[in-house]
Amino acid sequence: MTPTLRILLVTSDLSGRGANFIRAWNLGRAMAETGHAVTLLAGPPSMTLRPRRTRFAGFDLLCGAALEPRRFRRSGWGPADLAGRWAALRRLDFDIVHVFGHRPAAWLPLEALPGRPDRLVAADWADWYGVGGIAEQRGRIGRLTVGRLDDWLERRMARWAAGMTVITRRLEAMALERGFGSTKVLRLTAGADTRSIVPLPKAEARARLGLDPERPVVMNCGLTRWDRITVLQVFSEITLQDSRALLLLVGGQSKDAERSARLGGWQDRLVQLPHVAHDRLGPILAAADVVLLPLPNVGMNLGRFPNQAGDAMAAGRAIVTNPTGDLGDFVREMDAGVLADEKPVEMAQAVLALLRDEARVRELGEHGRRTAIERMAWPLLASRVLAWYQDLK
């Protein structure tokens, strides 16, 4: 019988937000369901004077005290957030610590734990922030400051971690180059919450959102600053050929989206919803015909496999993306979507072709749902991680 492990997962993200939080949260819940004692440490969603522990069926979410504005807490650099995390971990002990991300708020609090030589410490690398990755998308000052710091911190993960989980082949190759042996690296795609997110009838989903059930819906969840311009350019092209299509954006009000819609004359076809908890996305994803997921061929995207892809597949919705990196190969292999050239006009044509072919959209969605169940379900990924922990020891 496998012994019960005390597992600490740490992310610099705020509780309920961010790709690393979603990844750690879903893996942690699945590990707890197999009988392990799991704690996830994340930043508090709002300023607070006291640490907070919340229990979910054997799974603990722990947030330290923090008095900084949200911008600092979510950055992973906030000193008050760091101090609150440190205090929250005092007097706690774990067999395994898995750190999701490279920012100080994720790894410095570990110094508060008792010094145990037999504790396993692992890292998770799911976004390439350093030189060659996200750093290249910043302005010159950002590249020379935050970009260089991120690069240095990402390189240091090889010094303090016994092994590393990575989300793409590119990050796997970089981890090997930086000193991890092949048995110390586990490639783990984005997961899919196949229980909370299931295929639902479009008409019912659209009725709940107050949308016309007869109009085609193009959707993007968690619109990032990196994807925003392309999504808006693609939809602007779509409006030139389809006067009925709606763009549904989930994750907050985007002034860029409002400006593009106003300039393009499609304000009445833009629907923006606030941030939605990850396990409540299902009924919203169900309203979409197509999930638009731009992934231009740049270094940053070779280190990405967006959670949104797993969500769309779990919901049985077709994806339109680019033939970039692991996601492009995965969508092609699983026939779960359409790959298009990254030029906005080409992506728009791919979306329009799907909107005119309901049978193909349904087929792609069915393939995606099957892929989510058989290849991406979080319990499957968690079992791989747990077995990998044992191999590392």
C-alpha positions in Angstrom: 0.0 0.0 0.0 1.3 3.4 -1.0 2.0 5.5 2.1 0.1 8.8 2.6 2.3 11.7 1.6 2.2 15.2 3.0 2.5 17.4 -0.2 2.9 21.1 -0.4 2.2 22.8 -3.7 3.3 26.5 -4.0 2.5 29.1 -6.6 3.1 32.9 -6.7 -0.3 33.4 -8.3 -3.2 34.7 -6.3 -5.8 32.2 -5.1 -8.3 31.5 -7.9 -6.3 33.3 -10.6 -3.5 32.5 -12.9 -2.3 29.6 -15.0 0.0 28.2 -12.3 -2.8 28.3 -9.7 -5.2 26.4 -12.0 -2.5 23.8 -12.7 -1.5 23.4 -9.0 -5.1 23.5 -7.8 -6.4 20.8 -10.1 -3.4 18.5 -9.6 -3.7 19.0 -5.8 -7.4 18.1 -5.7 -6.7 15.0 -7.7 -3.8 14.0 -5.4 -6.0 14.5 -2.4 -8.7 12.3 -3.8 -6.2 9.4 -3.8 -5.7 9.8 0.0 -2.7 12.1 0.2 -2.6 15.2 2.5 -2.2 18.1 0.1 -1.8 21.9 0.9 -1.7 24.6 -1.8 0.0 27.9 -0.8 -1.1 30.9 -2.9 -1.4 34.6 -2.6 -4.6 36.0 -0.9 -7.2 37.3 -3.4 -7.6 40.5 -1.3 -5.6 42.4 1.3 -5.8 40.7 4.7 -4.1 41.0 8.1 -4.5 37.3 8.9 -3.5 34.1 7.1 -6.4 32.0 5.9 -6.8 28.2 5.5 -9.7 26.7 3.7 -10.4 23.0 3.5 -12.0 21.3 0.5 -12.6 17.5 1.0 -9.1 16.7 2.3 -7.4 19.5 0.3 -6.2 22.6 2.0 -5.8 26.0 0.4 -3.5 28.3 2.5 -3.0 32.0 2.0 -0.7 34.2 4.0 -1.4 37.7 5.2 -0.6 40.5 2.7 -1.3 44.3 2.8 0.0 45.1 -0.7 -2.2 46.2 -3.6 -3.3 43.4 -5.9 -0.8 44.3 -8.6 2.1 43.6 -6.2 0.6 40.5 -4.8 0.0 38.9 -8.2 3.6 39.8 -9.4 5.3 37.3 -7.2 7.7 40.0 -6.0 5.7 41.6 -3.1 7.7 41.7 0.1 4.6 41.8 2.4 3.1 38.8 0.5 6.4 37.0 0.9 6.5 37.7 4.6 2.9 36.5 5.0 3.6 33.3 3.2 6.7 32.7 5.3 4.7 33.1 8.5 1.9 30.8 7.2 4.4 28.0 6.6 6.1 28.2 10.0 5.7 25.0 12.1 4.5 23.1 9.1 6.2 20.1 7.6 5.9 18.1 4.4 7.4 15.1 2.6 7.2 16.7 -0.8 7.2 20.3 -2.0 6.3 21.2 -5.6 6.9 24.8 -6.6 4.9 26.1 -9.6 6.8 29.0 -11.1 10.1 30.8 -10.5 9.2 34.1 -8.8 10.4 34.7 -5.2 6.9 34.4 -3.6 6.9 30.8 -4.8 10.3 29.6 -3.6 11.6 31.9 -0.9 8.9 30.9 1.7 10.3 27.3 1.6 13.1 28.7 3.9 10.5 28.8 6.7 10.1 25.0 6.6 12.2 22.8 9.0 15.5 21.7 7.5 14.9 18.1 6.5 17.5 16.5 4.2 15.1 13.8 3.1 12.4 16.2 1.8 11.8 16.1 -1.9 11.6 19.5 -3.7 10.4 19.7 -7.3 9.7 22.6 -9.7 7.1 23.1 -12.3 7.9 25.1 -15.4 4.8 26.0 -17.4 5.7 29.4 -19.0 9.0 30.6 -20.5 9.5 34.1 -18.9 13.3 34.5 -19.5 15.4 35.5 -22.4 14.0 34.1 -25.6 10.5 33.8 -24.1 8.1 36.4 -22.6 11.1 38.7 -22.0 11.2 39.3 -25.8 7.7 40.6 -25.7 8.5 43.4 -23.2 9.9 46.8 -24.0 13.6 47.5 -23.9 13.7 48.4 -20.2 11.5 45.5 -19.3 13.8 43.1 -21.2 16.8 44.4 -19.4 15.2 44.4 -15.9 12.3 42.0 -15.3 13.3 39.9 -18.3 16.9 39.3 -17.1 15.7 38.6 -13.5 13.2 36.1 -14.7 15.9 34.4 -16.8 18.2 34.2 -13.9 15.5 32.8 -11.6 14.4 30.2 -14.2 18.0 29.0 -14.5 18.3 28.7 -10.7 15.5 26.2 -10.5 18.0 23.5 -11.5 20.0 24.3 -8.4 17.3 24.0 -5.7 15.0 21.3 -7.3 15.5 17.6 -7.5 13.4 17.3 -10.6 11.1 19.4 -12.8 7.7 19.0 -14.5 7.5 20.9 -17.7 4.6 21.7 -20.0 6.2 21.6 -23.5 9.0 19.9 -25.4 10.9 23.2 -25.7 11.0 23.6 -21.9 11.9 19.9 -21.5 15.0 20.4 -23.8 16.0 23.5 -21.8 15.6 21.7 -18.5 17.9 18.9 -19.8 20.4 21.5 -21.0 20.5 23.1 -17.6 21.5 20.0 -15.7 18.5 17.9 -15.0 18.9 14.2 -16.0 16.3 12.7 -18.3 14.7 10.8 -15.4 14.4 14.0 -13.5 12.1 15.7 -16.0 8.5 14.9 -16.6 6.6 16.5 -19.5 3.0 17.3 -18.5 0.6 19.0 -20.8 -2.1 21.3 -19.6 -5.0 19.4 -18.0 -8.7 19.2 -18.5 -11.4 19.4 -15.8 -13.6 16.8 -17.4 -16.0 16.6 -14.4 -16.8 20.3 -13.9 -16.6 21.1 -17.6 -18.8 18.9 -19.8 -20.5 19.3 -23.1 -23.9 21.2 -22.7 -26.5 22.3 -25.2 -25.6 25.6 -26.9 -29.2 26.9 -26.9 -29.5 26.6 -23.1 -26.1 28.1 -22.5 -26.8 31.1 -24.7 -30.2 31.6 -23.0 -28.6 31.8 -19.6 -26.2 34.5 -21.0 -28.9 36.4 -22.8 -27.4 35.6 -26.2 -29.4 35.0 -29.4 -29.3 31.2 -29.8 -29.2 31.5 -33.6 -26.1 33.7 -33.9 -22.6 32.1 -34.2 -20.3 32.7 -31.2 -16.5 32.9 -31.2 -15.0 32.8 -27.7 -11.8 33.4 -25.9 -11.3 32.8 -22.1 -8.8 34.7 -20.0 -7.7 37.1 -22.7 -4.0 37.8 -22.1 -2.1 40.8 -23.1 -0.1 38.6 -25.5 -3.2 37.3 -27.3 -5.4 40.4 -27.2 -4.4 42.1 -30.4 -4.6 39.0 -32.5 -8.0 38.0 -31.2 -9.4 41.4 -31.9 -7.8 41.6 -35.4 -9.2 38.2 -36.3 -12.7 39.0 -35.2 -12.5 42.3 -37.0 -11.8 40.3 -40.2 -14.7 37.9 -39.4 -17.1 40.9 -39.1 -16.4 41.8 -42.7 -17.9 38.5 -43.9 -20.3 37.5 -41.2 -22.6 40.3 -39.9 -24.2 37.9 -37.3 -21.1 36.6 -35.4 -20.6 37.5 -31.7 -17.3 37.7 -29.9 -17.6 36.4 -26.3 -14.6 37.4 -24.0 -14.3 36.0 -20.5 -12.0 37.5 -17.9 -12.9 41.1 -17.3 -13.5 44.3 -19.3 -10.9 45.0 -21.9 -10.6 48.6 -23.0 -8.7 47.4 -26.1 -11.6 45.3 -27.1 -14.1 48.1 -26.6 -11.9 50.4 -28.7 -11.5 47.9 -31.5 -15.2 47.2 -31.5 -16.0 50.9 -31.6 -13.5 51.7 -34.4 -14.7 48.6 -36.4 -18.4 49.3 -35.8 -19.1 46.0 -34.1 -19.9 47.2 -30.6 -23.2 45.3 -30.6 -21.4 42.1 -31.3 -18.9 42.2 -28.4 -19.9 40.5 -25.1 -17.5 40.7 -22.2 -17.9 38.7 -19.0 -16.0 39.1 -15.7 -13.5 36.6 -14.4 -15.2 33.2 -13.7 -13.9 30.6 -11.3 -12.3 27.8 -13.3 -14.8 25.1 -12.2 -17.7 27.3 -13.3 -16.5 27.8 -16.9 -18.5 24.8 -18.3 -21.9 26.6 -18.9 -20.1 29.5 -20.5 -17.9 27.5 -22.8 -21.0 25.7 -23.9 -22.2 28.9 -25.5 -19.4 28.9 -28.1 -19.2 27.4 -31.5 -15.5 28.0 -31.8 -12.8 28.8 -29.2 -10.2 31.2 -30.8 -6.7 30.5 -29.4 -4.0 32.4 -31.2 -0.5 31.0 -30.7 2.0 32.8 -33.0 5.3 31.2 -33.7 7.5 33.1 -31.2 9.7 31.7 -28.4 7.2 32.5 -25.7 4.6 30.2 -27.3 7.0 27.3 -27.5 6.9 27.4 -23.7 3.1 27.5 -23.5 0.2 25.0 -23.6 -2.7 27.2 -22.4 -5.2 25.8 -19.9 -7.9 27.2 -22.2 -7.1 24.5 -24.7 -7.9 21.7 -22.1 -11.1 23.6 -21.1 -12.3 23.9 -24.6 -11.7 20.2 -25.3 -13.5 19.2 -22.1 -16.5 21.3 -23.1 -16.5 19.6 -26.5 -15.8 22.8 -28.4 -13.7 23.2 -31.6 -10.4 25.1 -31.4 -8.9 27.4 -34.0 -5.2 27.9 -33.3 -1.8 28.1 -35.0 0.6 25.2 -35.9 2.9 26.3 -33.1 4.7 24.2 -30.6 3.2 21.3 -28.6 -0.4 22.6 -28.8 -0.3 22.8 -32.6 1.0 19.2 -32.8 -1.6 18.0 -30.2 -4.6 19.6 -32.0 -3.4 18.1 -35.3 -2.8 14.6 -33.8 -6.1 14.5 -31.9 -8.1 16.3 -34.7 -9.6 18.5 -32.1 -9.5 21.8 -34.0 -8.2 23.6 -37.0 -4.7 25.0 -37.5 -4.4 28.2 -39.5 -1.7 30.6 -40.5 -1.1 33.2 -37.8 -2.1 36.1 -40.1 -5.4 37.5 -38.9 -7.1 37.1 -42.2 -6.1 33.5 -42.5 -7.3 32.7 -38.9 -10.6 34.5 -39.7 -11.1 32.3 -42.8 -10.5 29.2 -40.7 -13.1 30.4 -38.1 -15.6 31.3 -40.9 -15.2 27.9 -42.6 -16.1 26.2 -39.3 -19.1 28.5 -38.6 -20.5 27.3 -41.9 -20.0 23.6 -41.2 -21.9 22.5 -38.2 -21.1 18.8 -38.8 -17.4 19.5 -38.7 -17.7 21.7 -35.6 -19.5 18.9 -33.9 -17.0 16.3 -35.0 -14.0 18.3 -33.8 -15.8 18.9 -30.4 -16.4 15.2 -30.0 -12.7 14.4 -30.7 -11.7 17.1 -28.2 -13.9 15.7 -25.5 -12.6 12.2 -26.0 -9.0 13.6 -25.9 -9.7 15.4 -22.7 -11.0 12.3 -21.0 -8.3 9.9 -22.3 -5.2 12.1 -22.3 -5.7 15.3 -20.3 -8.0 14.6 -17.3 -6.4 16.0 -14.1 -6.6 12.6 -12.2 -4.6 11.0 -15.0 -1.9 13.7 -14.9 -1.8 13.6 -11.0 -1.2 9.9 -11.1 1.8 10.4 -13.4 3.2 13.1 -11.0 2.7 10.9 -8.0 4.6 8.0 -9.7 7.3 10.5 -10.7 7.7 11.6 -7.1 8.4 8.0 -6.1 11.0 7.6 -8.9 12.8 10.8 -7.7 13.2 9.6 -4.1 
